[in-house]
């Protein structure tokens, strides 16, 4: 933006003087083939569709600007193939799922899940053609109701990572997805924007989750071995509610309890949502993941597992299914994020202290995609707890009343210090890789709470 344009933006009625819009930040928004961010994201297993969507018919899907066909063989294996048959180009979305592959409807060529041509029935039996052609395919696997694909260099394919939140005792994982007609980043970075919970989800419309969400928290942003977390610390009566959402680089996020109200003491209560923001193309993305159903994640009995599935989840404002008038009157996440333009223009933003987490996330992504562009491997968390990768999303409510006669600023400092100490327990220390990490964290938080309350007596 030129100096002249910036000058006009400080004056009333300056729209005519703006000139052309600046370009989007292509380095971290563009994801189609050959783009720096797309090549970085391709180095990780990415969710493609719900396993329930692959029945006896193939399914056309799109990832990173590429059209593909996902299918399940009758033996149960899942595959991801380029859509046009290597014989004459007929789309394999009209193919037939068989015991060991997908058969083209036009001339019967049969493809395995790895793209090998298993049969060319119109050729003479002695024809070598099927050994000379291999169809384009990507590795695929199925895990807890979601089909994942790996879209990067085959020799760089990583193991499928299993995070501790996938294996919580007594937890049911309900797969769901929602398609957003906008760039992936403006949806993903919403998870590191806790201020929008105060306004969009509470003060601007109505209390979508609980009244405590409308209390502006102390906000801090902390790196972790897997990425980063936000830390919000709120005073709610005699309690301090400390909450953290995870970003697990590059595009996996975890969210705490959406129905939390800060009233009941709890220590290191875990995840309510695990979700990827997957790039369909530069101007389309899909949130896909799991809603977690366990008593801690729904203390007030509000959650509804039956609403979780294709283009649907069980909390307000997450898709475009409502009428336009209603979405204008009571907007939700979907409306706030998709309306930032098909690709948000960062050069036109005026970031505030509330946006520190968004800025930090962009910086982390930029550093990692540049690392990959130089030929290096992306950073991964090397920490393991009981064989699983630790995560850091939590809701913790401790009873730490305000100091008698303390000014508001002094109590704000106390709330901040409580949040910092709990975050230190959650993220750092030798117990971080212990097999019983959650139990140790909870015991340490309870001990800290008792000590802090004793100090206030």
N, C-alpha and C positions, 0 to 999 in steps of 0.2 A: 504494500500500500504506500503511495507516495506521500510526501510531507503535505502536499496540497490537499489530498484526500483526508488525511488525519485532521487538518485544520478545520475543514468543513464539518467533520463529525462532532465538533464541539459547539456548533451553532444550531439554533432551531431551524426547522424546515430545510434540512441539508440533504434530503434524499437525492435531489437532482444532481448534486455535486459529487456524488459518490464515485461515479464512473463505473468501470467494469468490476465485477467481483473478482477477488483473488482466487487462485487455484486452491484446491484442497491439499492437505498434507499427504501427498501420494506415498511417501516412504512408509507410513504406518497405517494408511487406510486401504490402499490398493492391494488386492489379494489374488488377482488372476495370474495365469502362468507367466513366470519370469519376473514377477514383482518381488522386491526384497522381503516384504512382509509375508507374501504368499509362500515364498520358498522357506521362510522360517517356520510358518505354521504347518507346512507339509511334513516337517520332521517329527511330528507327534501323531499318535493315533487320534483320529477325529470321529465323533459320532455322525452317522449318516441318516439313519431312520430307526424307527421302532421295530424290534424283532417281530412284533405282532402284525406288522404290515407286509411281511414276506410270507405269504401262504403258498397256494399252488400256482400263482401267477407272478411273473417278474414285475418289478416296479421301476419306473423311470425316476432318477434322482439327479441332482446337480450339486457339484462341489467345486469351489475355486474356479468357477466359470466353465467347468467341463460337464457336459451331459454324460450320464452313465446309466447303466442298468444294474440294479441290485436284484439278486434272486437267491432262492434256497433250493438246493437239490432235494430230491425225495429221500435221500439218505441223511439230510439235515445240515449239510455244509452250506455256508453262505459265500456268495461271490459278488464281485464288482467288475463289470466288463464295460469296455467302450461300446457305445450303443450300436454301431453299424457293422453288420456282418462282414467279415473279411472276404467273403465270396463276391456278393453283388451289392452290399450296402443296405439291405433291409434292416430295419430297427429290431434289435433283439428284445425290445419291450413286448413284441408279439411272439416271442419264443415260447417253447414248451419246456417246463422244468422236468427233468428226468432224474434217474437214480444218481448219476455221476456228473451231471452238467446241464447246460441249457442248449436246446436244439432250435436252430433258426427255422422259422415257419416256411421259408421260401423254397429252399432246396435241401433242408435237413442237416446242414453242418452242425456238429455237436461240439460244444466248447466246455472244457473243464473250468473250475473256479480260478485256476491260474492262467487261463487263456490258451492253454494247449488245445490244438484241434484233435479231437478224439475220433471223429468220423467225418468223411466226405462221401456220403452214400451214392451220389451221382457219378463218382469217378470209378474207373475200373479198380478192382481189389488190389492190383499191383502198383497203383499210382503212388508216387512218393510225396504227393502234394501236401498231405496233412503233416508230414514231418518237416516241410520247408516253410510253413506258415505258423506264426504264433500270434494270437489275437491280443490286443491290449487289455491288461487286467491290473487291478490293484489288490493287495492283500486285504482280507476282511476277516473279522471275527465277531462272535456274539457274546455279550456279557450282560447279565442281569437285565435282559429285556431290551437292550439296545444293540444295534449293529454298528460296528466301528470299522473304519478303513484307514489304511496308511497310504499316503499319497506322495511320499518323498522318494529319494534314491533308494533302491532296494538294498544296497550294501550298507545303508545307514539306518535300517529299520531298527527301532528300539524295542525292548520288551514292553509289553502292555503294563503300565504302572497301576498298582493297586494301593489306593490311599486308605487310611484307617477308617475314614467315614463310610466306606463301602461295607464295612463289616461290624457295624455297631450291634450289640446284643439287643434282640427284641425289635429290631428295626425292619420295616417293610419299605422297599423302594418301588415307587410307582413311576414308571417312565412317562414322559410327556414331551411335547415340543410345540413351539409357536413360531411361525414365520413372520419376519419383520421386513417390510419393503424399504430398507435403508442399509447403510454400511455397517459392518460388524462392530467397529470400534465404538461408535456412539452408544451401542447397546451394552457392550462389554464393560465400558468404563463407568456405567451407572452404578455398578457394585461398589466402586470406590468413591461414591458421592453420597455420604450419609446425610448431608444437609437437605437433600430432596425429600427424605423421609419426614422431616419436620414440616415442610411446606406442601409439596404435592400430595403426600399421603395423609396429612392431618389438617394443617391450618387453612389451606386454600380451598379444600373441598369439604370433607367430613372426616371423622376419625375412621380410617380404613382398617387400622390394626388395633391400636389402643391409645388412650389419651396421653400416655407417657411419651409417645413418639413425637408429640408436639413440643416437648421441652428441648430447647436448643442445647445440644451436649457440648462438652469439651471434646474437640476432635484432634486426633493425632494419627500419624501414618508410619508404620514400622515395617522394615524389611524382614523377611523370613527366609529360611533356606530354600523354600519352594517359590517365593515371590514376594508378596506383601500382604499386610492386613490394615484395615482401618481400626482405630480404637475410639469408640464413643463412650463417654462417661457422663451419666446424668444423675442429678439429685432427684429422687422421687420419694417425698416424705422423709422418713428416717433411713431410707435405703439409698445405696449407690448402685446403679445398674451399669455394668461394663459390658460392652458388646463388641465383637469383632467379626467382620466378614473377611474371607480369604480371597486373594487372587493367586491361583496356582498357574504360573506361566506355562504356555502363553495365553490361552483363552478359556481355561477352566476357572470357575468361580464357585464359592460356597457361601451360603447365606444362613444366618442364624434364624432364630424362631420368629416368624412374622407375627405370631399371636402373643408374643411376650408383652407383659404389661408392667414389669418391674416391681411387683408387689410381694412375691414370695421368694425367700432366700433360696439360692441355688448356686452351685459351684461347677463351672466348666460344663454347662449343659450344651449338647452338641448341635449337629447340623439339621436344618429343615429343608434346604434345597442344595443340590449339587447340579451344576449346569454349565454346559459349554456354550459359547457363542460361536457358531460355526459359519464360516463364510460360504454362502451359496455362489455369490459372485460379488463384484464391487459394490453393487447397489441392493443386495439382498442378503439377509443372514437368517439364521435359525437358532433360537434358544432350544437346546435339547438336553435333557438330563433326567434327574429323578426328584420327586418330592419324597421326603422321608416321613414315615408315619410311625411315631413312637410316642409314649406319654410325655416325655420331656418337650417334644417339639409342638405339642398342642395342649398346653395346660388347661385351657378353657373349653376344650371339646368342640372347636369351631371347624376344624379341617374336614374336607370331604374328598376322600380318595376317588369316588366315582366320577368326579369332574376332571381327573387328570388323564390326558391322552393326547390324541392328535389335535393340534391347534387349541388346546384347552388346559387350564390349570385352575385350582380352587381358590384363587384370591383375586381381588378386584383390579380391573383396568389393564389386564395383561394381553389383550388381543383387540382386534378391530371389529368384533362381532356386534357391539352396541350401535345404536343409531348415531348418526353424525351429531345431531343436536345434543344427545346425552353426553357424548364424548366431549363436546365443547363446554357443557355446563359442569361436568364432573370428570375432568381428564384423568387418565392413569399413566402408568409407565409407558405403555405402547404409544400413546398420543404424544407425550413429551419427547420421546426419543425419535420416532419416525418423522416428526415435524421439524427436525433440525436440518432439513434438506436430505436428499438421497445420500449425499456424503457431506457431513458437517464440515464447515470451513473454519479451521482453527484460527486463521489470521484475523477473523472478524470477532473473535471472542474477547471478552474483558474478564479474565479470571480473577477470582478473589481468594482470600485465605481459605474459604470453604472448598475450593477446588484443588487444594494441595495434593490430595490423593489422585485426582485425575492427572495432574502434571507429573506426579511420581510414576504412575503406571506408564504413561507415554514415554518417559525417560527410560524405564526398564525395558520396554518393548524395543525402543530404538537401539539400545545397547546390544540386546540379544540378536536382533535381526542383522545388525552390522557384524556381529561376531560370526554368524552363519555365512554371511556374504563373503567374509574373508577366508572361508574354508574351514573354520573351526566348528566344533560341536557345540550345541546349545548347553547352557548350564542346567543341571538337574540336581535336586536335593539328594545328598548322599546319606541322609539320616534315615534310620529304620527303627521302628518300635514294634517288637513282636513280629518282625518280618514285613511290616507295612510302612508306607510312607506317612509320617505324621502330618496332620493338618491342624489349623489353628482357629477355625471358626468356633465361637462359643458365646453364650450368654451367661453372665455371672451377676447375681444380685446379692450384695452383702449389706448387713445392717450396720451402718456406720452413721449415726445421727450427726447433725451439725453441732459444732462446738457451741456451748452456751454463750449467747451474746455476740457471736462472730458476725462480722459484716459479710455481705453477699460476696464480695471479692475474696475474702478469706475462705469462705465455704467453697467457692469455685476452685481455689487452690487445693483444698482438701480433696475434692472430687477428682481433680486431675491427678493428684498423687496416688489416690486409690487405684485409678485406672492404670497408671504407670507400673505400680507394684504388681498388680494382677497380670498385666501383660508380660512383665519380666518372668513371672512364674510360668506362664503359658508357653512362652517362646524360647526361653534360655534355661541353661543349667544342665547338669549331668543327667538328671532324670529325663531329659528330652528324648533319649534313645532307649529308655528302660522298657522292658516288656509290660510293666504295669504303669506306664506313663499317665493315663487318665486318673487312676486312683491316687497317684502321688501328687498330681496337680491339685486335685480336689482337697486332699489333706493339707497341702501347703496353703491353699486359699483359706480354708477354715481356720488354720492356725493364725494366719495373718489377720483375719477378721477379728478373732478373739483378742489378739494383741492390740489392734487398733482401737477397739471398743474400750479395752482396759486403759489405754492411754488417754481416752477422752473423759474418764471418770474423774 
